[in-house]
Amino acid sequence: MATTYDYDDLRGFLEACEKEGEFMRVKAEVDWNLELSHISKINEERGGPALLFENVKGYSTPVLTGAFTTPKRLAILFGMPTDYSMFDMAVEYTKLIGKGLIPPKEVDSGPVFENILEGDKIDLFNFPAPHFYPLDGGRYFGTAVSLVTKDPDTGWVNLGTYRMQLLGKDVLGAQFVKGKHALMHLNKYKKMKKKMPAAAIVGFDPILFAMSSSQIGFQMSEYDLAGALRKRPIEVVKSDLTGLPIPARAEFVVEGEIDPDDLREEGPFGEYTGYYSGLKAEEWPKPCLQVKRILHRNNPILHATTVGKPVTDTHMLGVVTRTGALWNELLEMRVPGIKSVYYPPEAIRYLAIVSVEQMYPGHAMHVGMAAHSTTTGHYGLKTVIVVDSDIRADDIPRVIWAMSARYNPATGTTLIDHARSTPLDPSLPINARDTGSKVIINTCIPYEWKDKPIDIALDEDVKTMVLKRWKEYGFQS
């Protein structure tokens, strides 16, 4: 029976997962150096539960991994019925956001202030930041992390997920990709010749992590979107150190400032593409957070994600947020006939599928071009597959069938060159990743054909009768 859960912090999420049998405590001693991540990765590949490592070698702080790697746990994250499909969640996601954003609510304090570490007490090595993959440049405190920054001109607050490497007991290196909102903020501080206040949040209501790791529109705050999804304001405290709003019930908040002129070597790191990025001497030096204060709850939980090859937390989150965003943007663009859309988790962010009921010649091409032109699609999306309306976008076997039986490569392929790319795209040379190419794969039967292939379909009356008698035939479900 489907259940819906309501909570407001990471601990509430874990309680819900435990009730659903989607959570496991690992009590055996596990080394933070590779062993923890390898257990996590193998568990993810087997579709296993979220893991809480309660006995990390040399530490008393537990580490959570694999929090969102099944559809049921994603449904718990979003507060939706646990039997929802990925596309169901994506549609509900857009409906909730469409009802209006809900700004955060400022409160005086919260559990995150139970422990305040300043001065000589600041030492990030006192927490079990994992070393994930063999060629990583070091340990990463921030993978399931949100960095809070503010536009100095407009006051726009942004939460962005940027990997954060332990460079010292009070220094976190950060990966700011070109065009990302935190880098836009930092560039303004650079012009002002000032340091940028920033706060790294680890372990909080996972709805905020879902929003911060998504592609959100310019000048929009992830706090407002998270409020819409929770149907109530997210509680925040205005920091007396940075002036930034921080989640009142976070496990960790690492506060400080980023000097635009203090760039350091960061990486490599096993990224969500399945390849390492940040190779020494091959990518630009990175900004870093100079830590001035660490806040944490009593008995805090360090939330981490393995990233790496799909399917992991980040890939699963992207299915709902990117699918929902693409669905909504295509509707806002008033592209007619859209039936469903889907970003498969295995495709990272590089491929999307759109199902359309054609209404005029060139309609399928209209859909493909529109998908590439959306806020969601213009960055990173390389391939759009357009299928006819008799196929749901998330019905992968049928999509593959359409690419085999309906797709004519000579007429159904459209290449677009010199489009915006991402520096994490491993299909491009490391020194030439600012732009790349895109493709539209049109598998639709052309609307204008007078003589079309005759599709095989079941007789609906017989199908209805068979389904009514299904258990009589001996089937259990």
C-alpha positions in Angstrom: 0.0 0.0 0.0 1.4 3.4 -1.0 2.3 5.8 1.8 3.2 9.5 1.9 5.7 10.8 4.4 6.1 14.3 5.8 9.2 15.5 7.6 11.6 18.5 7.7 15.2 17.2 8.1 17.5 14.4 7.1 16.7 12.4 10.2 13.0 12.4 9.4 13.8 11.1 5.9 15.8 8.2 7.3 13.0 7.3 9.7 10.6 7.0 6.8 13.1 4.9 4.8 13.6 2.6 7.8 9.8 2.1 8.0 9.7 1.1 4.3 12.6 -1.3 4.6 14.7 1.0 2.5 17.5 1.7 5.0 20.3 -0.3 6.6 22.8 0.4 9.4 26.3 -0.9 8.7 27.8 -1.7 12.1 31.0 -3.4 11.0 34.1 -1.1 11.0 34.6 0.4 7.6 37.6 2.5 6.4 36.8 6.0 5.0 39.6 5.5 2.5 38.0 3.7 -0.5 36.3 0.8 1.5 33.3 2.9 2.4 32.7 4.2 -1.2 33.3 0.7 -2.7 30.7 -0.9 -0.4 28.3 2.0 -1.3 28.9 1.6 -5.1 28.4 -2.1 -5.2 25.2 -1.7 -3.0 23.9 0.9 -5.4 24.5 -1.3 -8.5 22.5 -4.0 -6.8 19.6 -1.7 -6.1 20.2 -1.9 -2.3 19.0 0.2 0.6 20.4 3.6 1.8 23.4 2.9 4.0 24.4 4.5 7.3 28.0 3.6 8.2 27.9 3.8 12.0 31.5 2.6 12.6 33.8 4.5 10.4 37.5 3.8 11.2 38.9 6.5 13.5 35.6 8.4 13.8 32.4 8.5 15.9 30.4 10.4 13.2 28.3 8.1 10.9 28.2 8.5 7.1 25.1 8.2 5.0 25.3 7.1 1.3 23.0 5.9 -1.4 20.1 7.9 0.0 18.0 8.2 -3.2 18.9 5.4 -5.5 15.5 3.7 -5.8 12.2 5.2 -7.0 10.6 4.5 -3.6 13.2 6.5 -1.7 12.8 9.3 -4.3 9.1 9.3 -3.6 9.8 9.6 0.2 12.2 12.4 -0.5 9.6 14.4 -2.4 6.8 13.5 0.0 4.8 11.7 -2.7 3.1 8.3 -2.7 5.7 5.5 -2.5 4.2 3.7 -5.6 4.7 6.7 -7.9 6.7 6.1 -11.1 9.6 8.5 -12.0 7.4 10.3 -14.5 4.5 10.5 -12.0 6.9 12.3 -9.6 8.1 14.6 -12.3 4.6 15.7 -13.2 3.6 16.2 -9.6 6.8 18.1 -9.1 5.8 20.6 -11.8 2.3 20.9 -10.5 3.5 21.8 -7.0 5.9 24.4 -8.3 3.2 25.8 -10.6 1.0 26.5 -7.6 3.5 29.2 -6.5 6.8 29.5 -4.7 7.0 29.7 -0.9 9.9 31.7 0.5 11.7 30.5 3.6 10.7 31.4 7.1 13.3 33.0 9.3 13.6 31.6 12.9 15.8 32.6 15.7 17.8 29.4 16.1 17.7 25.6 15.5 19.5 22.3 16.2 22.4 23.2 13.9 23.6 25.6 16.6 24.0 22.8 19.2 27.7 22.8 18.5 29.7 25.9 17.4 33.4 25.4 16.5 35.6 28.5 16.0 39.3 29.4 16.0 41.6 26.5 17.0 38.6 24.1 17.2 38.1 24.3 13.4 39.4 21.0 11.9 37.5 19.4 9.1 39.7 16.3 9.4 37.8 15.6 12.6 34.9 14.3 10.4 35.0 11.2 8.2 35.1 12.8 4.8 35.5 9.8 2.4 38.2 9.2 -0.2 35.9 7.8 -3.0 37.9 6.6 -6.0 41.5 5.5 -6.4 42.6 8.5 -8.6 40.8 11.2 -6.6 43.0 14.1 -5.5 42.0 13.7 -1.9 39.1 13.4 0.5 35.7 15.1 -0.3 33.7 16.7 2.6 31.1 18.0 0.2 29.5 15.7 -2.4 25.9 15.8 -1.1 26.4 19.5 -0.3 24.7 22.8 -1.0 26.8 26.0 -1.1 24.8 29.1 -0.1 25.8 32.4 -1.7 24.1 35.7 -2.3 24.1 38.2 -5.2 25.6 41.4 -3.6 23.5 43.6 -5.9 20.0 42.0 -5.8 20.1 39.9 -2.7 19.2 36.7 -4.7 20.1 33.7 -2.5 21.4 30.6 -4.4 22.0 27.1 -3.3 24.3 25.1 -5.6 25.8 21.7 -5.4 29.6 22.0 -6.2 32.0 19.3 -5.1 34.2 20.4 -2.2 37.6 18.8 -1.5 39.4 18.9 1.8 42.5 21.0 1.1 43.3 21.7 4.7 41.7 21.6 8.2 40.0 25.0 7.4 40.0 25.0 3.6 37.6 23.4 1.1 38.3 23.5 -2.6 35.2 24.0 -4.8 34.4 23.2 -8.4 32.6 26.2 -10.0 31.7 25.4 -13.6 31.4 28.3 -16.0 27.9 29.8 -16.1 26.9 28.5 -12.7 25.2 30.9 -10.3 27.8 30.8 -7.5 30.5 31.8 -10.1 28.3 34.7 -11.2 28.1 35.8 -7.6 31.8 35.4 -7.1 32.7 37.4 -10.2 30.7 40.3 -8.8 32.6 40.2 -5.6 35.8 40.1 -7.7 34.9 43.4 -9.4 34.1 44.8 -6.0 37.5 43.6 -4.8 35.8 41.8 -1.9 35.6 38.3 -0.5 32.3 36.4 -0.9 30.5 35.1 2.2 29.5 31.4 1.7 28.1 28.5 3.7 28.5 24.8 2.8 25.5 22.8 4.1 25.8 19.0 4.5 23.0 16.8 5.9 19.6 18.6 5.7 16.1 18.2 4.4 16.9 16.3 1.1 14.4 18.4 -0.8 17.0 21.2 -0.6 19.7 18.9 -2.0 17.3 17.9 -4.8 16.8 21.6 -5.6 20.5 22.7 -5.3 21.7 19.9 -7.6 19.1 20.8 -10.3 19.2 23.4 -13.0 17.2 26.3 -11.6 16.4 29.5 -13.5 18.5 32.6 -13.1 17.5 34.8 -10.0 15.4 31.9 -8.6 16.1 30.7 -5.1 16.2 27.0 -4.3 14.7 27.8 -0.9 11.5 29.1 -2.6 11.2 26.0 -4.8 11.8 23.6 -1.8 9.0 25.4 0.1 6.6 24.9 -2.8 7.4 21.2 -2.8 7.0 20.9 0.9 3.9 23.1 0.8 5.3 25.2 3.7 8.3 27.5 4.2 11.7 26.0 4.9 12.9 27.2 8.3 16.2 29.2 8.1 18.4 31.1 10.5 20.1 34.3 9.3 23.8 33.7 10.2 25.4 36.3 12.4 28.7 35.5 10.7 27.9 35.5 7.0 24.5 37.1 6.9 23.3 34.1 4.8 20.1 32.1 5.5 21.1 28.6 6.6 18.7 25.6 7.3 17.8 25.5 11.0 17.9 21.7 11.1 21.0 21.0 9.1 23.5 18.4 10.3 26.5 20.6 9.3 27.1 24.2 8.2 30.6 25.2 7.3 30.8 29.0 7.1 33.4 31.3 5.7 34.4 33.4 2.7 35.8 32.8 -0.8 38.6 35.1 -2.0 38.1 35.4 -5.8 41.9 35.7 -6.2 42.8 32.7 -4.1 42.7 29.9 -6.6 44.1 26.4 -5.8 44.6 23.0 -7.3 41.5 20.8 -6.8 40.8 17.3 -8.0 40.9 15.0 -9.7 37.5 13.6 -8.8 35.4 10.7 -10.1 32.4 12.6 -11.5 28.8 11.8 -12.5 29.9 11.3 -16.1 31.7 8.1 -15.1 35.1 9.7 -15.7 37.6 11.7 -13.7 37.7 15.5 -14.0 40.0 18.1 -12.6 43.2 16.5 -13.8 46.3 18.4 -12.6 47.7 21.0 -15.0 44.8 20.4 -17.5 42.0 22.4 -15.9 42.0 25.9 -14.4 42.7 26.3 -10.6 39.6 26.5 -8.4 38.2 28.8 -5.7 38.2 27.7 -2.1 36.2 28.3 1.0 38.3 29.7 3.9 36.4 28.2 6.9 35.7 30.6 9.8 33.1 28.5 11.7 31.7 25.0 11.8 28.1 24.4 13.1 26.7 21.0 13.7 24.0 19.1 15.5 24.6 16.7 18.4 25.6 13.4 17.0 25.7 14.7 13.4 25.3 12.6 10.3 27.7 13.3 7.3 25.7 12.8 4.1 27.8 11.8 1.1 27.1 10.5 -2.4 29.5 8.4 -4.4 28.8 10.3 -7.7 30.8 8.2 -10.3 29.2 6.0 -12.9 25.4 5.8 -13.0 23.1 5.0 -11.3 23.8 7.0 -8.1 21.9 9.6 -6.0 22.7 12.4 -8.3 21.5 10.6 -11.4 18.2 9.6 -9.8 17.6 13.1 -8.5 18.2 14.4 -12.0 15.4 12.2 -13.4 12.7 13.8 -11.4 14.0 17.4 -11.4 15.2 17.5 -15.0 12.2 15.5 -16.4 9.8 17.8 -14.4 11.6 21.0 -15.5 11.7 19.9 -19.2 8.0 18.9 -19.1 7.1 22.2 -17.5 9.2 24.4 -19.9 7.8 22.7 -23.0 4.3 23.3 -21.7 5.2 27.0 -21.0 6.6 27.3 -24.5 3.1 26.2 -25.7 4.5 23.3 -27.7 1.3 21.3 -28.6 0.9 17.6 -28.3 3.5 16.8 -25.6 2.4 13.6 -23.9 5.4 12.7 -21.7 9.1 13.4 -21.3 12.0 11.5 -19.6 15.6 11.8 -18.7 16.8 8.2 -18.1 19.2 8.1 -15.1 21.7 6.1 -17.1 21.9 8.9 -19.6 23.2 11.3 -16.9 22.0 14.6 -18.2 23.0 14.1 -21.8 19.9 12.5 -23.3 16.2 13.1 -23.0 13.1 11.5 -24.6 9.9 13.3 -25.6 6.6 11.7 -26.7 4.4 13.8 -28.9 1.0 13.4 -30.7 1.8 15.0 -34.1 -0.6 17.6 -35.4 1.2 19.0 -38.4 4.2 18.4 -40.7 7.5 19.2 -38.9 5.9 18.9 -35.5 8.4 16.3 -34.2 11.3 18.5 -35.3 9.6 21.5 -33.5 9.6 19.4 -30.4 13.2 18.4 -30.7 14.4 22.0 -31.3 12.2 23.3 -28.4 13.7 20.7 -26.0 17.2 21.7 -26.8 16.2 25.4 -26.4 14.8 25.1 -22.9 16.7 26.3 -19.8 17.0 22.6 -18.8 18.1 21.4 -22.3 20.5 24.1 -23.5 23.2 23.0 -21.0 24.6 19.5 -21.2 21.7 17.9 -23.1 23.2 16.4 -26.3 20.6 14.1 -27.6 16.8 14.4 -27.8 14.8 11.4 -29.0 11.3 12.2 -30.2 8.8 9.3 -30.3 5.1 9.1 -31.3 2.4 9.3 -28.7 1.7 5.6 -28.6 5.0 5.3 -26.7 5.5 6.7 -23.2 8.8 8.5 -22.9 9.9 6.3 -20.0 9.1 3.0 -21.7 12.7 2.3 -22.7 12.0 -1.0 -24.5 9.5 0.7 -26.8 11.8 3.6 -27.3 14.5 1.2 -28.5 12.0 -0.5 -30.7 11.0 2.9 -32.3 14.7 3.7 -32.9 15.0 0.4 -34.7 11.7 0.1 -36.6 10.6 3.8 -37.1 13.9 5.7 -37.3 15.5 6.5 -40.7 19.0 7.8 -40.0 19.2 9.8 -43.2 16.0 11.8 -42.7 15.5 11.5 -38.9 18.8 12.9 -37.8 19.5 16.6 -37.3 22.9 17.8 -36.0 23.4 21.1 -34.3 27.0 22.4 -33.9 28.7 25.0 -31.7 26.1 24.6 -28.9 26.8 25.3 -25.2 28.5 22.4 -23.6 29.8 21.4 -20.1 33.4 21.1 -19.0 32.5 17.6 -17.6 31.6 16.1 -21.0 34.2 13.3 -21.5 33.3 13.0 -25.2 35.1 16.3 -25.9 38.8 17.2 -25.7 39.6 18.6 -22.2 40.8 21.9 -23.8 37.8 22.4 -26.0 34.7 21.8 -23.9 33.0 25.3 -23.9 30.9 24.3 -27.0 29.9 21.0 -28.5 27.2 19.5 -30.7 23.6 18.3 -30.2 21.4 15.9 -32.1 17.7 15.4 -32.6 16.7 11.8 -33.3 13.3 11.8 -34.8 11.7 8.3 -34.6 8.2 9.5 -35.5 6.3 8.3 -38.5 6.1 11.5 -40.6 2.8 13.2 -40.2 2.5 14.0 -43.9 2.8 10.4 -45.1 -0.5 9.3 -46.7 0.5 5.6 -46.6 1.7 4.8 -43.1 2.9 1.5 -41.6 -0.1 -0.3 -39.9 0.6 -0.7 -36.2 -0.2 -4.0 -34.5 -2.6 -3.4 -31.6 -4.5 -5.7 -29.3 -8.3 -5.8 -29.5 -9.4 -3.5 -26.7 -12.6 -5.5 -25.8 -10.6 -8.8 -25.7 -7.9 -7.1 -23.7 -10.4 -5.9 -21.1 -12.0 -9.3 -20.8 -8.6 -11.0 -20.4 -7.5 -8.6 -17.7 -10.7 -9.2 -15.8 -10.1 -12.9 -15.8 -6.3 -12.6 -15.2 -6.2 -14.4 -11.8 -8.4 -17.2 -13.2 -5.6 -18.0 -15.6 -3.3 -18.6 -12.6 -1.5 -15.3 -12.5 -0.9 -13.8 -9.0 -0.5 -10.2 -10.2 
